[in-house]
Amino acid sequence: MRQIDQQGPGALRPLRVVVVTTGFPPLSGIFVGQMVAHLPPNIRVQIVTPCAQEDVQWQAGDRVLVRCFRYGPRRWQTLAYQPGGLPEALRRSGGLPIVLVLFLPAFFVAVLRAARQADLIHANWSAPGVIAGLAGSLTGTPVVTTLRGTDVRLAEGSRLWRFLLKTCLLLNQRLVTVGEALRDQVAGILRVAPGRIAVIPNGVAPAFFAVPSIAPGQCLRLICIGVLIPGKGVASILAAFAQLEPALGVELTLVGDGPERPRLEALGAAPSLAGRVHFVGTLAPAEIPGVLARHDVLVFASRSEGRPNVVVEAMAAGRAVVASAIPGVLELVRDGENGLLFEPDEPAALAAQLRRLINEPGLVERLGEAGRAGVQGLTWERTGMNYANLYREVLAARRRPCAG
């Protein structure tokens, strides 16, 4: 690491890392915030993130400085902090909004300024990874980018997002994914060996492991947690839930908000569902363990994810998981052992798995306990240490002299 004298002989200054992200707590980017909070104490972090429309009290520790950059009048600063983030904002705009012309140069200048005083840049998602890579090329600062799923899914169907992913590979010293399935997916798109991409899973907060086990003998209480956008498959969950007779006493809670909420609320008001579906909106991350404690089963129906942390958190909380059989889920859930699986966009298949939970005594409790046992050891402390080790590896490689 490029540690140098700061306070006289023998005094080494901390490693300086710039973390580049389109979202940071409390508005979004909870996983980025957790990773930063659990880096070792000898790492000082500067966050570069877009400003929001309102003044924000950023949730940062004493080793973390948050610098948000403005990219226009305050009322225009709508790209980053809305459900679904930047990709969803661009999708809903129907193209590249004018404000993006202001956003990208402002983002680059902010990263460039921070990079001049940094030992390493850590970007999150492919578009920030390209911006960080360009800034790193100009300042001689190595760059690491973590890919978290959404941008990889977009790259499979978009030349622009594939270009961003490939440019990341060229401009970055290392790419990181949050799961093995996502690593293989990225390697396939980029046509590189999977070994060139590091895997560092997200951690789980201790509060999830502290949730009491499921109490047997109650009516089934289902919960879905996530942004209400089309890709999350919540309409399929409602269609499956409508196939369960009201007399069974099963209830469904939807946690989250987004552009799909009005349509989903209309579906939930149908006579077959009235009074059984509850929309509670967005909850603070600290509230999620408590709400999981009041439910038995997480239902997850996304069509594409990197490595869904909500599934890991539900498993850590000892809740049974019924999830779509997509690659990011398959590395976590084994059907019938620690959860149940169904094909995405197949409400009848989901309904069949929910009936299985109702009809097989003890299955909910058994799946919940097996899930919790399988994710022991997934802590944010381990995630932070893994990133610190990666930073050291990248910096050591930059210093290594060429063979003679």
N, C-alpha and C positions, 0 to 999 in steps of 0.2 A: 504494500500500500504506500502511496506517496505521503507518508507522514513525515513532518519536518519539525524542526525546533520552533517552539512558540514562546516559551517562557524561560529560556536559558538552556544551558547544557543538560541533556538528558530528559528534557520535557518534550513529549511528543503530543502534537495536536490531534484531535479526533479526525476520523475519516469524514469527509464532507460529501454528501450525496444529495443530488437534486432529484426529486420524485416528480415526474410529469404526469398529470392526470386530468381528465375532463370532469371529474367529480371528486369531492372530498366531504367528509362529514362536517356538519350535520345534514347537508342537503342530499348527498348521495356518496357513492364510493366508499361504502362502509368497509369493504374488504381491503381497500387500499389503506384506509385509516387504521385498521387493526394490524396490518403488516408493519406499517410505520411505527406504531406504538410499541411493537414488540421487537424492534431491532435492538441489538446490544447497545449499552450505554455509551460506548466509544464511537458511535456513529451519530453525527449531527445531520439533520435533514432540513432541506428547504423545499417546500411544496410549491409547484407552479400549477395553477388551476384557473379556469375562467372565473371572473366575477359574476355575481347574480344580479337580479333586478333589485333585490333588497340588501340592506346591510346584514352581514352574517357574522356571528361569533363562531369562528372555526374551532373545532374540537381537536386541539393539538397540545402535546405535552411540552415540557420545558426544553427538550432537545429539538423541537420542531418549530420552524418558522413558516407560516403560510403567506405566500404572496399571490394574490389574485390579480389578473390582468384585465383591464377594461378593453372592450373592442367596439365601443360605440356609445351612444346615449343609453342611459340605464334601462329605459323601456325596451331597447332592442336586445338586451342581453338575455335571450331566451333559448339559446341553442343547447346549453349543457344541462340545466337543472330542471328537467321535466321527466315524467315517466318514460322509461325506455332510453333516456340519454340522447346523445348526439345522433346515432343511427336512426332512432325513431323520429327525431325532429326533422331530419333530412327526408325520411320517407313520407312523412305527413305533408311536407312542403311541396311535394311533387317535383322537386328538382333542387338546384343549389340556390338557396335564398341569397339575396343581395348582402345580407349581413355576414354571410360566410366569407365574402371578399374582404371584409374588415377583420373577421375572426382569425383567419389563418396567418396573415402577417403579424398581427398582435401576439399571437401564440408563439410564433417563431422568435420574435424579438425578446419576449419574456424569457424563453428558454435559453436563448443565446446569452443574455445578460447573466443569468444564474450560472450557466456553464463555465463562465470565465473564472469563477471562484470555486469550482467543484473538482473533486477527484473522479467522480463517476456520475452518470445520469441513469436513472431508472425510470423508464416510461411504461405506461399502462395502456394497452390497446394499440392497434397497428398505426392509426393515423398519428397519435402523439409520438409513436415510435419513429415514424419518418421525420417528424419535426425535430425530435431529439437527435436523431441520427445526423441530420444536416447541421445542427448546431454543434454536435460533437466533432464532426469533420472539420469545422472551422476553428475550433478551440483545442483540438487534440485531446478531447475528453472521451473516454470509452463509454459505450451506451449498452444497456441491457433493456429489453422490452418484454413485459409479461403480456401474453395473449390470454384472454379470459372467456372466449367463446363466441360472442356476438359477431365480432369482426371476421372470425374464421368462417362462420356460417354465411355471412355476406360474400366472402371471397369465393365460395363455391358457385355462386350464381351471378357474379358481377366482375367484369374485367377491371373496373376501377379499384375495387377492394382487393382483387388478386394482385394488381400492380402495387398497391400499398404494402401488401404482405411481402412481396418479393423485394421491394425497396427496403423494407425493414431488415431483411436477411442481409442485404448488401451493406447497409450503413451501420448495423449493430454488431457488437462483439459477441453477444449471445441472445438467443430467443428462449423464452421460458413459457411453459404452459402450466395450467393448474391441474392437469390430469393426463394420464397415459393415452386415453382415447383421443383427446384433443391433440396431443403431441403427434400421434400417428396421422391424424387428419391434416395437420399442418405440414408434416413431412411429405404427405402425398401431394398436396397442392404445390409445394415448393420443389418437389422431386429431389429431396435430399434424404440422407440416412437419418432415421429417428434419433440416433445417438448425438446428432448435432444440436438437438433441442433439449434443454433441461426441463425437468418436471419438479415443480414445487407446489404441493397442494396447499390450499387455504386451511387455516386452522379452525377450531371451534372454541367458543368462549366457555369457561368453566360453568357458567350458569345453566347451560343446557344439560351437562352431565348431572347437575344437582336436581333436575326435575324428578319428582317421585314417579315410580313405576305406575303403569296403568292399573286402575282398580277394576277387577273383574265384575261381571254381572250387570253392567249399566247398558243403556241404549247406546248405540254406536254414534259417536260424535266425530264428524269429518271436518277437516280444515284444509283449505288451499291458500298458500301464501305466495304472492308475487305481483309483479306489475301487470296490470290488466291491458295487455296488448294481444293482437291476434296470435302470435307465435306461442303464447303460453297455453293455448288449448282449453281455456276455461269454459268456452261454449260446449265443448265435448263433455266436460265434467257435469255441467247442468243437464245435458241430454241424457247422460248415464244415470244421474240422480233421479231424473223424472221417471225412470223405469222401476224404481223401488217404491213399493206400496207405502202410502202414508202411515198405514197401521203398524209398520215396522218401527216407527218412532225415531228413525235416523234423521239427523240434522246436519246441515252443511254451513260452515262459516267461510266467507271469502275475505281475506286480508289483503289489502292493496288498493291501488287506484291507477287510473290511466284512461286513455281515450276510448277503450272498449266498455267502460263502466256503464254508460247509459243503455247500450244494447244488452249487456248482461243483466242489468237490473230489470229490463223489460222481459227477458227470458225467465228470470227468477220470479216474476209476478204472475206467471201462468197458473191456471187453477191447480194443475198437478203439483206445483211447487210452492204455492202461496203459504207463507208462515213457516216454511222449513228451511229457507235459504236466508242467510243473514250477511249483509254487507257491512263491514266495520271500517272500511277505508284504510289509510296508511297508519301503521303503528311505528313508534320509535323502536330501534333495534333492541333496546333494553327491555321492551315489553314482550318480545317474541317468546322467550322461555316461559313466561307466565301464561300466555295464551295457548301455547302447546300443552301446558299442564292441564288445561281444561278441555282437552280434546284427546281422542284415541288414535286417529289415523290421519296421516298427511296424504292427500291426493295430489299427485303431480303429473301434469299432462302435456308438458312442453314438447314441441316438435324437434327442437334442437337446443342443446346446451353444451357448455364446456365440461364442467363438473359441478352440478348444481349444489351450492352450499346449503340451500334450504333442505335438501334431502339429507345431507350429512348432519345438519343441526337437528332435524327431526329424529334421526337414528340415535344421535347422542342423547336426546331427551327420552329415549326409550319408547318412542311412538312407532306404531306400525306404519309402513310406507307402501302405498300402491302407486306405481309410477310407470310412465311410458318407457317402452323398451328402446331407448336411444343410446348411442355409444357412451355418452358421459354418465348415464345411469347404470349401464351394464357393468361398469367397473366397480360399482358400489353395491348393487342389489342382485342377489341370486334368488330367482323365483322359487317361492315356497320355503326358502331357508331363512332369509332375513328381510323379506318383503315379497310383494306380489307385482308382477309385470303385466302390461297390456300393450298392444300396438297403438301408436299415436292415431288420433282422429278415428278411433273405433269405440264409440260409446257403448255398444253392446258388449264388447270385451271387458271394458271397465266395469260395467254393471254386473257382469258375471263374477268378477273378482270381489266386488263389494258384497255380493250375495254369499260368496264363500266365507268372507269374514263373519257374516251374520250367522251362517249355518254351522260353522265348525267351532264348537266350544273350545276356548283357550287359545285359538289361533292368533288373535290380536295380541294377547299378552306375550305369546311365544315369539312372534315376529319382532315385537318391540324390544324384548330383552336380547334377542340375537343381533338385532341392528346395533344396539348400544354396545355390545361386546365387540363388534367388528370395527368400530371407529375409535376405540380407546387409543390414546397416544396422539391423536390429531389435535395438537395444541397450537395456538398462535405463537407461543414461545419457540416451538420447533420451526415454524414457518420463518420467523424472524431470523433465527440462527442459520437456517439454510440459505436465506438470501445474503446474510453477512458472509458466509463461506463462499458463495458465488461471486460476490464483489471482490473478495480477496483473490480468488482464482483468476478473474478477468484482469485485475490490476497487476498480478504477478506475471501473467502472460504478456502484458504490454511492456514490462520491464526486462523480460528475458532476452539476453543478447542472441543474435543469430549465430549459428554454428559456423566455425571458421572454415 
